[in-house]
Amino acid sequence: MPWNPQRYEAFADARLRPATDLIARIALERPARIADLGCGSGNATLLLAARWPAARITGYDNSPEMLDAARARRREIDWQVADLRSWRPTERFDLVFSNAALHWVDGHEALFPRLLDALIPGGVLAVQMPRNFAAPSHRIAAKLAAEAPYHEHLARVPRDAPVLAPARYRPLLAARASPVDIWETEYLQVLAGANPVADWTRSTLLVPLLDALPPPLRIEFESEYRRRVARAYPAQADGSTLYPFRRLFLVATMH
């Protein structure tokens, strides 16, 4: 699944705000070791480095393209290719951090307890995940993927609600962590451009769908998706487009 750092960072400010909000809720004073899971091109990793400059930070991602962009920004940070589905580090961390990545990993009932295994006593798990799957932008993609001629290529690609309801995360963590702080925020994102919601999802939601289609269908799919999304998110009088986006936050401190 190829990721494009330039496309992803076209909305860098809006994508980075949840990371800033999550970092603000982490009470650690001087963490020695930090893991950033799904670090991408390193935007949030650099925020971690600015907050805790003495920490040794490792950024993990499965995209070599994203890691190349991250490495060009800060070579002294340890950037490593990793599949988060099977990530089991040989050392433990003071902080395991993940911004907008773990929704790509299935099986959260097993994943989140396993992430606690990577923490020292008193360590913190801090996670932000999109939970916007009921929004028109996402429902349009799922509906289109189920239509002919795309269905035969995409039958197994769309994932139904990969992020659990907020209350389901607490029992996964509470036996080994306290406090467990969970909340949701819906950001009313104000985007610019002719069809900015389609531009936004082109670098995230649509990546695995387009990657699974043969080139001619890929062009048709994206064109039809853009047409439907533009109708679902009309421009405001000032030319901007409002894109409400819900995100789930979780901060858990190991006993």
Wavefront OBJ file of the C-alpha trace (Angstrom):
o trace
v 0.000 0.000 0.000
v 1.966 3.084 -1.186
v 1.717 6.244 0.899
v 2.396 9.699 -0.466
v 3.940 12.074 2.110
v 3.209 15.169 0.011
v -0.490 14.356 -0.334
v -0.796 13.490 3.346
v 0.803 16.726 4.470
v -1.438 18.924 2.324
v -3.596 19.163 5.477
v -0.745 19.027 7.979
v -2.187 21.590 10.402
v -5.530 19.819 10.760
v -3.925 16.379 10.974
v -1.418 17.529 13.607
v -3.854 19.260 15.950
v -5.098 15.971 17.507
v -1.485 14.948 18.190
v -0.905 18.259 19.950
v -4.061 17.754 22.014
v -3.005 14.213 22.925
v 0.512 15.205 23.958
v -0.934 17.906 26.208
v -2.692 15.196 28.257
v 0.454 13.131 28.907
v 1.711 13.826 32.432
v 5.191 12.293 32.125
v 7.991 14.677 33.085
v 11.176 13.022 31.773
v 10.496 9.852 29.785
v 13.742 8.165 28.777
v 12.398 6.007 25.904
v 9.506 6.830 23.582
v 7.980 4.728 20.792
v 5.899 6.475 18.136
v 3.776 3.842 16.393
v 2.727 4.700 12.853
v 4.937 7.765 12.833
v 4.457 8.442 9.111
v 6.582 11.331 7.913
v 7.470 12.285 11.487
v 5.329 15.358 12.136
v 4.038 14.155 15.500
v 7.399 12.564 16.338
v 9.013 15.984 16.132
v 6.407 17.289 18.583
v 7.408 14.519 20.979
v 11.078 15.451 20.537
v 10.306 19.102 21.250
v 8.338 18.233 24.400
v 10.954 15.779 25.716
v 14.297 16.674 24.089
v 16.339 14.321 26.311
v 14.297 11.230 25.392
v 15.482 8.574 22.974
v 12.714 8.244 20.403
v 12.031 5.498 17.886
v 9.485 6.074 15.141
v 7.922 2.961 13.622
v 6.018 2.812 10.330
v 5.387 0.294 7.557
v 5.868 2.840 4.742
v 9.450 3.300 3.491
v 8.286 6.434 1.628
v 7.017 8.022 4.825
v 10.132 7.031 6.755
v 12.373 8.530 4.077
v 10.549 11.835 4.529
v 10.876 11.530 8.317
v 14.580 10.704 8.137
v 15.217 13.780 6.009
v 13.747 15.911 8.785
v 15.588 14.514 11.790
v 18.300 11.943 11.235
v 19.174 11.548 14.897
v 15.773 9.989 15.611
v 15.700 6.216 15.153
v 13.278 5.505 12.289
v 12.386 1.840 11.790
v 10.189 -0.099 9.377
v 7.672 -2.130 11.375
v 4.320 -3.823 10.940
v 2.165 -2.725 13.867
v 0.092 -5.893 13.570
v 3.057 -7.903 14.855
v 5.063 -5.241 16.719
v 6.700 -6.768 19.799
v 9.739 -4.734 20.877
v 12.674 -6.263 22.709
v 12.772 -3.334 25.163
v 10.139 -1.472 27.152
v 9.261 2.199 26.940
v 8.212 5.036 29.208
v 5.754 6.201 26.538
v 4.093 4.322 23.696
v 2.442 6.951 21.513
v 0.336 6.585 18.387
v -1.418 9.311 16.420
v -3.890 8.283 13.689
v -2.386 4.869 12.965
v -3.921 2.059 15.004
v -7.260 2.214 13.188
v -5.408 0.450 10.358
v -4.783 -2.542 12.652
v -7.563 -5.068 13.278
v -8.182 -6.973 16.499
v -8.030 -4.214 19.097
v -9.180 -6.602 21.836
v -5.787 -8.297 21.559
v -3.750 -5.323 20.345
v -4.280 -2.889 23.208
v -3.375 -5.262 26.063
v -0.292 -6.213 24.033
v 0.728 -2.559 23.779
v 0.777 -2.401 27.584
v 3.424 -5.139 27.515
v 5.796 -2.620 25.903
v 5.604 -0.243 28.901
v 7.627 -0.010 32.090
v 5.697 0.348 35.388
v 4.410 3.914 35.439
v 4.690 4.128 31.653
v 1.961 5.660 29.525
v 0.045 4.462 26.476
v -1.285 7.475 24.537
v -3.363 6.873 21.413
v -5.482 8.915 19.014
v -7.541 7.222 16.312
v -10.069 8.534 13.800
v -13.599 7.329 14.544
v -15.282 9.011 11.610
v -16.458 5.901 9.814
v -20.148 6.877 9.852
v -19.430 10.183 8.093
v -20.607 10.676 4.488
v -16.991 10.678 3.242
v -16.516 7.131 4.527
v -19.996 5.775 3.800
v -19.740 6.944 0.185
v -16.471 5.044 -0.249
v -17.940 1.855 1.261
v -21.092 2.070 -0.861
v -19.143 2.691 -4.058
v -16.794 -0.212 -3.280
v -19.819 -2.524 -3.097
v -21.043 -1.532 -6.553
v -20.147 -3.059 -9.921
v -17.598 -3.156 -11.435
v -15.538 -2.433 -8.305
v -16.973 -5.036 -5.939
v -15.082 -8.010 -7.362
v -11.776 -6.252 -6.624
v -12.744 -4.589 -3.326
v -14.966 -7.118 -1.555
v -12.412 -7.650 1.213
v -10.909 -4.173 1.405
v -13.445 -1.951 3.252
v -13.339 -2.567 6.994
v -16.458 -2.145 9.091
v -15.827 0.080 12.133
v -12.190 -0.861 12.834
v -12.228 1.326 15.969
v -14.332 0.102 18.894
v -16.839 2.177 20.816
v -15.001 4.232 23.474
v -16.392 2.303 26.455
v -15.041 -0.991 25.099
v -11.418 0.108 25.523
v -11.542 0.613 29.276
v -11.920 -3.070 30.274
v -9.083 -3.940 27.893
v -6.728 -1.755 29.935
v -8.124 -1.152 33.420
v -6.809 -4.371 35.002
v -3.221 -3.207 34.419
v -3.508 0.569 34.066
v -4.918 3.389 36.148
v -6.053 5.982 35.422
v -7.487 5.161 32.002
v -8.637 8.401 30.396
v -10.812 8.062 27.268
v -12.591 10.826 25.379
v -13.805 11.845 21.947
v -13.534 15.146 20.106
v -15.267 16.157 16.895
v -13.218 18.767 15.072
v -15.141 21.043 12.724
v -12.412 21.257 10.112
v -12.559 24.212 7.730
v -10.926 23.153 4.471
v -10.018 25.124 1.355
v -10.055 24.004 -2.265
v -12.466 22.906 -4.967
v -13.163 19.449 -3.437
v -11.084 19.331 -0.259
v -12.823 16.434 1.495
v -12.012 14.186 -1.480
v -8.458 15.539 -1.406
v -8.260 14.716 2.321
v -9.457 11.124 1.945
v -7.289 10.577 -1.148
v -4.229 10.325 1.085
v -5.801 8.077 3.740
v -9.140 6.298 3.323
v -8.866 5.784 -0.440
v -5.275 4.498 -0.467
v -6.046 0.770 0.030
v -9.146 0.951 -2.181
v -7.371 2.516 -5.139
v -4.367 0.270 -4.650
v -6.580 -2.821 -5.048
v -8.128 -1.678 -8.339
v -6.644 -2.093 -11.827
v -5.587 1.290 -13.298
v -8.635 1.950 -15.533
v -11.089 1.221 -12.699
v -8.938 3.200 -10.284
v -9.480 6.355 -12.337
v -13.221 5.715 -12.671
v -13.638 4.955 -8.968
v -11.856 8.083 -7.813
v -13.740 10.273 -10.289
v -17.126 8.963 -9.141
v -16.120 9.185 -5.471
v -15.063 12.812 -5.916
v -18.359 13.641 -7.605
v -20.428 12.139 -4.774
v -18.318 13.664 -2.011
v -18.493 17.142 -3.549
v -22.277 16.866 -3.428
v -22.234 15.641 0.190
v -19.935 18.456 1.354
v -20.957 21.637 -0.498
v -18.842 24.775 -0.253
v -19.871 27.522 2.148
v -20.623 31.078 1.067
v -16.988 32.058 1.697
v -15.704 29.196 -0.476
v -14.546 26.985 2.398
v -15.847 23.473 3.106
v -16.769 22.190 6.571
v -15.626 18.648 7.330
v -16.657 17.412 10.810
v -14.196 14.760 11.927
v -14.548 12.627 15.078
v -11.485 11.250 16.867
v -11.032 8.940 19.863
v -8.311 9.608 22.468
v -6.943 7.265 25.101
v -4.289 7.783 27.799
v -3.548 4.873 30.154
v -0.855 4.734 32.851
v 0.572 1.356 33.832
v 0.417 0.288 37.480
l 1 2 3 4 5 6 7 8 9 10 11 12 13 14 15 16 17 18 19 20 21 22 23 24 25 26 27 28 29 30 31 32 33 34 35 36 37 38 39 40 41 42 43 44 45 46 47 48 49 50 51 52 53 54 55 56 57 58 59 60 61 62 63 64 65 66 67 68 69 70 71 72 73 74 75 76 77 78 79 80 81 82 83 84 85 86 87 88 89 90 91 92 93 94 95 96 97 98 99 100 101 102 103 104 105 106 107 108 109 110 111 112 113 114 115 116 117 118 119 120 121 122 123 124 125 126 127 128 129 130 131 132 133 134 135 136 137 138 139 140 141 142 143 144 145 146 147 148 149 150 151 152 153 154 155 156 157 158 159 160 161 162 163 164 165 166 167 168 169 170 171 172 173 174 175 176 177 178 179 180 181 182 183 184 185 186 187 188 189 190 191 192 193 194 195 196 197 198 199 200 201 202 203 204 205 206 207 208 209 210 211 212 213 214 215 216 217 218 219 220 221 222 223 224 225 226 227 228 229 230 231 232 233 234 235 236 237 238 239 240 241 242 243 244 245 246 247 248 249 250 251 252 253 254 255
